[in-house]
Amino acid sequence: MEGEWMSLTTELWDQTIPDLGTLSSLDLVRIMNAQDKTVAIAVEAALPAIAEAIDCIVARLNSGGKLFYVGAGTSGRLGILDAAECPPTFNTDPSLVQALIAGGPSAVFQAQEGAEDDGEQGAVDLASAGAKCGDVVVGISASGTTPYVLGALQWARQQGITTISLSCNERPKAELVSDITIAIDSGPEVLMGSTRLKAGTAQKMVLNMLSTGAMVGLGKTYRNLMVDMHPSNAKLRDRAVRIVMLACDIDSVAAQNLLEEANGETKVAIAMHLLQSSADDARRRLAEVGGILARLSSF
């Protein structure tokens, strides 16, 4: 076990970092900021694997599959954050992108560190969530060795489910049970072993790419506009108006009228303008092209 941890860059002690307790707050944050600047470069090296993962996720979701994130601690919470943002941002059904965390929902708010050591529970939780062949599972683990995550990935593979791992070491153990391995070499942490820092930042960046790329592939955007957004509060209703204005090059009054006729459905409102049609006809035409605005014949 000792040798294994010594090979994990996320667990190394960076002795070039001065004693944090001797630093002023300004010097401390300067060091952290300098270290954080290296994260995007580390993520850049893994872009081909990330792109491969996006293509795989799109294919599975387009075929009726679901996306499951599985993680423990910070990694699990990041998966939950990404999954929770999909319904309001892309108007997806909450079951399309799901997230599991070691220790269950209570672990979101109170750390349950021991829960990550139970590999069998990872498999049980994923099975209980209804994961099946045709779905895709993303195991998130900074070290790439978390038993809960490895157990879930191993069970998924046995069921014929596509597996993707997201880790922050160059050769994670998770690659042994992954069809696609995303390995970000984020390096030692400013505070040794505190993977909520650079490793967490790297994982958040990659998850942003996976979910956004997947939803773009599903036609949930038009240009760089959130046309499938669910306007569930005042801020989002205002944003919906602005999205329709920008997509259609019209004023706010015209955009509001379209949204009213479309029952608040941003994509339908845009399609109505582009097709010069009623809301019902716009919905029908969108259904014919899989909900992708760019495929409408009038473009």
N, C-alpha and C positions, 0 to 999 in steps of 0.2 A: 504493500500500500504506500509506504514511504517513497519508494522509487517512482510510483505512478504520479503522485502529487508533485514530485520534483520536476517531472516532465511537462507540467501544465504551466504555461506562461501566465495564466490568470492567477496563479498561486505564488509566483515568484516575488521576492523582495527586491524592489528597485532601490539599490543603495545610493543611487545618484540623487535621490530625493532627500533634501535636508530634513532634520528633525522638525516635524510640523509644529510641535509645541513651542519652538523658538522663533517662529515666524510671525510677522504682523499679519493681520487679516488680508491686507492688500497683497503682500508677497505670497500668501497661501493661495489666494484665488488666481494670481498670475501663474503659479505653477500648475494649478488644476486646469486653467484655460489653455496653457501650452500643451498639456497632455491631451486635452479634449480635441485639439486641432489635428491630432494624429488619427483620430477615429475614422473620419471620412476617407482618409487615404487608405486605411486598412479595409474599409468596406469596398472601396473602389476595386481592390484586387480580387474581390469575390463576385463582381458584377456578372460574369458569365454564368456562374452557378445560380445566382439570384434570378437572372432572366430565364434560365431553364426551368426553375421552380415555378415562376409565374406562368409560363406556357403550359406546364403540367397542371397547375391549379385551374386555369381557364378551361382546359380540355375536360377535366373531371366535372367542374361545375356546369359546363355547357351540356354535359351528358346526364345531368340530374344528380350528380354527387354533391357531397358537402365537404366543408373544410373544418378540420379540428386542430386547434392549438393545444399542446400539452406541455406544461412546465411546472416548476416548483419555485417558491420564493419570488424574487424579483422577476425572473423569467416568466413564471406563471402569471404574475400580475400584468406584465406587459402584453401577454397574449390575451388576457381578459380585456384590457384597454382597447386593443386593436379590434377584437371581435365586437365589443360593445358599440364601437363607433360606426360599424357598417350599416345598421338599420337607419339611423338618422341621416347619414351622409349619402347612402346609396339606395335607401328605401328597400333594403333586402329583408326577407323573412328572418327573424332571429335565429332560426334553426340552420340557416345556410352556413354561417360562420360561427362556430362554437369554441369555447375555451374551457379547459380543465386545469385545475391547480391541485397539487398535492396537498392533502388536508381538507379539501372541499371549500365551499364558499367562505367559511369563517377564516380561512387562511389568507383571504384577501386583506383583512383588516388587522389580523393578529398573527404574527409569524409562528409557524408550526414546523420548525426546522427538521424535526425527526421524520416527518411525513415523507420527505423526499427519498428516504432510504428504502422504501417499500416498493420494489419493482413489481410485485404481483398486484398491488393495488392500482398501479398505473394501467395495467392490462384490464383489471376489473372495471375501473372507472370509464375507460374508453369503450369497453363492451357495453356497459350500462347506458352510455350516452347514445348507443345505437349505431356506432361506426360500422360500416360494412364495405364489402368489395365495391369499388366504384367511387369511394370517397378518397380523400387525401388527408394525411396527418402530418403536421409540422411539430416536431419535438424541439422544444427550446430549452437549452441548457448552456450556461456560460462555460462550464468545464467540459461539457460533452460526455460526462461520466455519471450523471445523476440517475440512480437506479429507477426512480419513478418514471422518468422519461424513457429510459432504455427499455423498461418493461412494456410500456405502451407501444413503442415503436416495434419491438420484437413481436408482440401479439398482432399488431396491425399487419406486419409483413406475412405472418402465418395465414391471415385471412385474405390475402391478395390485395390489401389496401396499399396504395402508393405512400411511401414514407419519405419525408424530407427532414433533415436535421439542421438546426441553427445553433452553432456553438462559437466560442471565442478562443479556441486553440487550433493550432495548425492541423493536427492529426487526432481528432476527437474519437473516443471509443464509439460514439454514436454513428460514425460512418459505417460501422460493421452491420448496422441494421437499417441503413438508409439507402433509398434509391437515388436520392440527390443529397449531397452534403454541402452545406454552406458553412464554411469555416473562416471566421474572421479573426485574424491575429491582432487582437487589440492590445496585447502586451500587458505587463504588470500594472497593477493599480497604484495610484498615489498613496492610498491607504491599503497596504498589502492584503490581498484577498477580498477586498470589498467590491465584488463584481456588480454592485448596483451602480458603480461609477462608469468607467469607460466601456466595460462589457455591456452594461445595461443600455448605454447610449447607442452602441453599435447594434444591439438587438432591436431597439426601437426604430432605428433608421431602416433596417432590413424589413421589419414588419410593415413599416409605412410603404415600402416598395412592393412587398408581396400583395397586400390588400388593395392598394391603389392600382397596381398593374393588373391584378385579376379583375377588378371592377371595370377598368377601361376595356379589357378584353371582352367583358360581358355586355358592353354597350351602355354602361351606367353613366357615361360622360359624353359630352359633345364639345369638341375642341378641348378646352381645359375648364369647362363649366360643369358644375354638379347638377345635371339636368334631372337626375332621379332623386334628388334630395327630398326628404319628407318635411315640409314646412310646418312644424308642430308648435312653434312659438312665435312671438312677435318679431324677434330678430331674424328667424329663418323665413318668415313670410315676406319680410322686407327684402331679404336676399333673393327669394324666388322672383320677386318683381324685377330686381336688377339683372338676374340671369336671363329672364325673358327679354328684357330691354336689349341686352348685349347680343344675345343670340339672334334676335330678329331685327335689330337696329330700329327700334321704335321707342316712343316716349313712355313714361310711367303710366299714364292714363290708359293707353292702348294695351300695355302689358297687364295691368290690373284687370281690364275687361276680359282679356283672353284667359287669365287665371280663374276668374269667376265662372266663365263658361266651361272651363276644364275641371271645375270642382277642385281647384287648388293643385292639380297635377301639372308640375312644371314642364315635363317632357311633352305632355299632350298639348299644352298651351303653345309651345314652340312648333309642334307639328301642325297644329291648326293654322298658324300663320304661314308656315312654309308651303302647306298644301292648299291654303285658302279653303279650308273645309270646316265642317262641324266637328264638335268634340267626339261624337260617336264614330265618324268616319276616320278621324285622326287616330283614334284608338285601334280601329280595325286595320288601318294601314300599318301602324306600328307593330301590331301583332304579326302581320305578314312578313315583316323584316326582322323578327326577333327582338323588337324593341330598340333597335339601333337607328338613331336618327340619321346618321350618315348614309344609310342604305335606302332612304326614301327616294323614289324615282325622280322627284323634282330637283334633287341636288345636282 
